[in-house]
Amino acid sequence: MKPIHPTNSPSEGRQVQPDGVVPKLRFPEFWDMGEWEEIKLIDVTDKKIKWSFIGGPFGSNLKSSDYATNGIRIIQLQNIGDAEFIDDYKVFTTEQKANELLSCNIYPGDIILSKMGDPVGRACLIPNKNARYVMCSDGIRLVVDKQRFSKYFIYSLINSVRFRDLVEKTATGSTRKRIGLDDLKNLPMLVPKLEEQQKIADCLSSLDDRLTAETQKLGTLKVHKKGLMQQLFPVEGETLPKLRFPEFCDTEEWEKQKVSSLLKRVSNPVNVDLDEMYRQIGIRSHGKGIFHKELVSGRELGNKRVFWVEEDAFVVNIVFAWEQAVANTSTTEKGMIASHRFPMYKAKANKSDVSYIKYFFLTNKGKSLLGIASPGGAGRNKTLGQKEFENLEFILPEKVEEQTKIAKCLLSLDELITAQTQKIDTLKVHKKGLMQQLFPVLDEVMG
């Protein structure tokens, strides 16, 4: 059953409960359960467990000799995501060291909070795996009293916008905020009876299960695309890919050609009108595409050299080319402008497909070549040279039709990935909005 706003009750004469002590949305069976109770975060802990609420001093006691290739997993600050446990960063210590620091030991189902970072106070649940972990110095372990509270409810409440806002206000620091253990313990929160907590927890966990499933689908699509790209482009030393479309199997082998024989540089300078408004483009690294900047006036552009964006062009960010900051323009960018840092190239007739060129430079080989054409040190000192870029050589199909076929195949996968990403973003927005209505407004209660 979905939660309903109390004022939508079909029962005549039902008294609407005051805002601030009950949520905007409430399940019908709890309309008469009265106001939520104000408690402190420390009150939800399991008093039977000695270290049910404690910050981990482990990181400060860690020496290089304590690290191990396997053993007991160390939970680092970067593992504590925004309402999720991020499994990408894996560091281990020895079992002996973990046994010396029992107060830092955490287990599946524990809630771990960050006491510093951006945002500070974010919380995640340790996955339900048969594992033991050790907490880092910037983590806080919270073990919920299951007799009085729903763990998932408390975890969700901690990650709610209003509680997180309270953590931010209490935390200290300017660039990277930090909150003390005592301050965190004493933060107020509003909770209903256990039965209502569990109902809310079931509602939110079902949404989280859906988000997990959709995120796994997205991951599968990305893995599929990565594997496909590895087979649609030749490996080092080969002249043909492992996979080829049937209609091209009997055609010529792929040939090595220079960029200059495939693409031509196009440049159409903008005669800037001081009173006109312009929109500039930017290019994200790692092939994440073009983004559109805020409108800017010609007066604000001043003497900056800018150029009209060409449609259906290959465009590269010369500062981050080595990070695969490449893209294709489309009709969407018509009438927009780009700085001199974003040179554009059009395909030479019957020589290349600019979408194929983009996908090639998103392969490992393409990344390596972009690095070669970007001499210099790290970061912004590695600038793509135009001559160096145009002199790059790589193997590709002679027939443009085959290039286009490969590009369209990968583009269709990109469209699926984009649609799946948007679905996940929509679910996250829905969950955020639902949480804002399932938990009372704490600020108004504190008044």
N, C-alpha and C positions, 0 to 999 in steps of 0.2 A: 504493500500500500504506500502511496506517495504522501509526503507531508503536505498539509494544507494550512493556509493562513487562518487563524482563529476567527477572524471576522467573516469567513466564508462558511461558518458552521450552519447546517440546515436546521439545528434545534432552535426553537423560539425561546427567547428570554435568556440565552446564554450570555453571560457577562464577558466582555472582551477584556483580556488581561492587560495590564499596563505594559507599554513598550519599555525595554531596558532591563527587565527582569525575566523575560521569556523571549524566545526567538521569534522572528517574523513568521517563520514556517514551523509548524508543529504537527506531529502525527495526531489524528483525531482522538485516539484513545488516551492521550496525555493532556488534553485541553483542561481537564479539571484537576491536574496534579499540582497546581500552584507554581510559585516562583522557583527559579533555579537558586541554588545555594552558592554563596560566595565563599571560596576557600583560597588557600595558598598552594602553589605548586608543590611545596614540600609535603602537603597533606595527602597527596595521592600515592606516596611511596609506600613500599612494603616494609613495615618496621621490623619484620622478622629477619630481614636480610641486612647484615651489618653495613654492606656497602651498596645500599639501594639508590643512593643519590650522592655521587662523588665525582670530582674532577680528576682526570688522570694525570699524575705527575710523570708518567712513563717516559715521555719524550725527553725530558730534561735529564733523566738517568741513563739514557741510551748512549753506548759507546760503539765504535765501529765493529768491535769484536762481538757485539751482541746481535748483529745482523746474521741472517741465515738464508740459504737458498730455498728452504722450506721449513715447516715446523708450525709455530703458532702465528697466525696472521695478525699483523698490527693494523688497526683501524686508524687511518690518517684523516686529517681535516678534509682532504679532497674526496674521501669516500662518503662524506656526509653531504648528500645532495639536497636539493630543494624538494623535500618530502620523498626522497628515494635513496636507497643504498647504491652507490656507484661502485661497480666491481672492477673498474679498469685499472686501478692503482693497487698493486700487490707487493707488500713488504712483509718479511717474516723475521721472527726472532726464535731463539732456542727455547725448548720447553723448560729447561733449567732456569733461564732468565724470567720466563713468564711465572714460574712457581715462586720466584723471589718477590714478585709484585702482585700478590693475590688481589689487592684492592683495585687493580687495573683490569682484571679479567672480566670479560663480558661474554654473553652467550646468545644464541638465537632467540629472538623475541624481545630482547632488551631494546629500550629506546635510547638512542645516542643523540645528544645535542652538541652543537658547536658553540663554544664560548667566545669565538672571535671569527672575523671574516665578513664577507658581504654576500648574503645577509647573515648577520649574527643571530644565533639562537635557532637556526634551522634544525630540524629533527628528522631522523630516519629510523626505521625498524631494521634490526639486524636480521638477515634472511633466515628462514626456518631450515637451516642445514645442520647436520650433525657436526658442529664445529665449535671450537673455542677460539676466542679472539683476545687480544690485548689492546687497551685503549691508549691513544696518544695523549700528549699533554694538553691539547686543545679540545679534547672531548669530555663530555659529561655523561655519566651513566645514570639512567633513570629506570628503576624497576617498579612497576605499578602494582599496588595492592589489588589483586584480582577479586578479592571478596567484596570490595566496595566500589571498584571502578572498572570500566571497560578499557583495556589497554589501547585498543584501536581508537576509541573515542578520545582519550587523552592525547594520543599521538596526533590525531586530526586537529584537535583544539589547539595544540602547540603550534601547528603549521597554519592555523587560520590567520587571515590578514590582520584581524584586530589584536590578537595576542602577539603576533610578530611585531606589530606597530609599537606595542607596549614594551617589548624587549628592546627595540631600536631606541626608544625614548630613554630607557634606563641605562643602556650601554654607554660607555665612554669612548673617546677617541674621535678623530676627524676622518682620516682616510680609511683606516681599517678598525672598525669598532670592536670592543671587547666588553663582556659582561662578567662580573664576578659571581662566584658560586653562591654567596650569601644573598646577593641581589636577586639572582634567578630563583632561589628557593622561596623568597618572599613575594614573588609576583602574584597578584590576585587572578583568579579565574572563576568562572561561573559554571556549575555543573548541576544536572538534574539527577533524579533517582537512577539507580543502576539499570533498571529495565528500559528507561528512555535512552540512556547512554548507549545501550546495546542496539536499540533500534536505529539510532543515528549512525552508529558504527557499521551496522549491516548495510545501510544505504550507501555510505561512502566507500566501504570496501568493495561493494559490487561495481562501483564506478572505477575504482582503482584496478580491479580485475580486468575490466574492459580496456582501460588504458594500457595495462601490461600486455594484454593480447594484441592490441593494435600496434604497440611499440615493437613487439616481437615480429609482427608482419613487416613493419618498416625495416627492421634489421635484416630480415630475410631478403627483402627486395634489394637492399644495398649490397649484401653479400653476393646475390645473384648477378647484379650488375658488375661488380668487381671481377667475378669469375669469368663473366662473358667478355669483358674488355680484354682480359688476359688471353682469351682464345681468338678474338676477332682481329688482333694486331699481332704481327710476327714477333717471336722472342728474339733476343740478341743472337745474331749469327744466322738467322733463317730469313728466307725471302718470301715465305708464304705463312699465313696464320694457320692455326690448328683447325679453326672453323671457317668455312666459306659458303656463301649462298650458292645453291645448286646451279643457277643460271650462269655463274661465273667460274665454275670449276674447270672448264676447258679453255679458259682465256689465258692470256699471258701471265707470267710471273710478275710479282710486284717489282717496281724499279725504284732506285734511289734517286731523289731529286732535291734540288735546293729550294728553300722557301722562296727565293727571288723568282724562280720559274713558275711558282704556283700562285703567288699573291702579288698584288701591286698596292703600294701605299697610296692612300687617298687623304687629302687634306684640304678642307674648305674653311678658311679662317672666317670668324665672325666679326663683322664691323659693329662693334658694341655700341648700342644706343643707351646713353646714360639713364634715360627715363623708362626703358623697357625692363621687363622681368624675365629672367632666364632660369631654367632648371638644369642643373649639372648631373652627370652620371658618375657613379663610382663602381669599382669592380672588387668583389670580395675574393680573398684567397681560396685555394683548394677547390677551384671550379664551382664556387657557390653563386656565381652569376652577377648580374648587374643590379645595382640599387639606385634609386633616384633621390637626390638630395633636395633640401628645401629650396623654394624659390629665392633667387637673389637678384638684386637690381643691377643694372649696368653700372651704376655709380659705385656699388660695392665691389664689383669686379675690377674696377680701376684699369690698370695697365696689364692685367693678367691676360696671357695669350690663350684664347679659347677657340674651339672649332666646332662646326656643326656635326652632329652625329650622323653617320651614314647608315642607312638601313642594310640589313643582311651583310654585315661586315664581321671580320674577326678583329677583336680589340683586346689589347693587353695592357695591364698596368705595369709600366717599366720598373717601378720601385719594388714591386712584389711579384714579378714574373717568376722568380725562382721558387715562389710558393704557389705556383700555378694559378695566378690571378689572371685568368683568361676567360673570354666570353664571346658570345655572338650577339649582335644588336638585332632588333626587330622593329616592326612598325610602331611598337609601344614607345620607342625612343625618338620617334620622329619629332623634329622641332626642338630637341634638347641639345645641350652643348657638352663638350668635354675639354679638359685642359690638355696641354702638350704631353702630359704624362700618360695619356691614353691613345697611342697611335692606332689608327684603323687601317685595315687591309681588306680589299675586295678580291674575289676570286678571278683569276685570269680565265678567259673563255676556254672551255673544254679542257681545263687543266686541274681544277680542284673544286671541292665543295667546302665552304667555310665552316660548316658544322662538323664535317669530318676532321678538318684541321684542328678545331677546338678539342674534339675528343681525343685526337692523337696526343696533344700536349697535356692531356690529363692522365696519360699512361705514365708508367715509371720511366720509360725511355724518353718520352716528351719532357718530363720534369728534369731529367738529367741534362737534356740539350738546353733547356731554358737556363739552367744553372751555369752551363758552359758559356752561354751568351751574356751572362750577368756577372762580369768580373768585379772584384772588390771584396771588402770584408763582410761582416755580418749585417743583417737588417737593412736599413735604408742606404747603406753604402754599396749594396749589390744592385746596381742599376743595369737594366737590359740595354745593350748597345744595338742601335738600328742595323748597322752593317753586320755585326756579329750575328744578329737574329736572321737577317736575310741570307746569310751564308750557311746557315744550318742545313744539314742534309739528313733525310730519313726515307725509309722505304714506304711506298704506298701504291695502291692500285692505279694502273694507267688509265683505266676507264672511270670517268667521273660518276657514271651510273652505279658502279660498285661502291665508291666512296659514299654516295648518297644513301644507298641501301643500308650500309653499316651505320651511318649517322642517324637515319630514321629509326632503326632498331633500338639504338641507345636512347634516342630522344623519347621513344614511347615508354621506355623504362623510367626515364627521368620524370615523365608526366605522372606515372603511377606513384613514384616516390613523393612527388609534390602533393598529389591528392591525398596520399596517406598521411603525410606530415600535417596537412591542413585539417584532416579529420582528428588527429591527435590534439592539435592546438584548439580545435573547437570543443573537444571533450574537456580539456584543461580549463578553458574559460567557463564552461558549464559547471564544472566541479567548484571552481573558485566562487562563482556566483551563488551556487547552492550553499556552500559553506558559510558565506556571509549572511545567509538567511536562517541557517540552522543553528547558529550560535548567537546569543544576545550581544547587544552593543555594550561592551565592557566600559567604555569611556563614559557613557551616560549614567551607568550605575554608580561609577566612582564619583561622578559629578563634581 
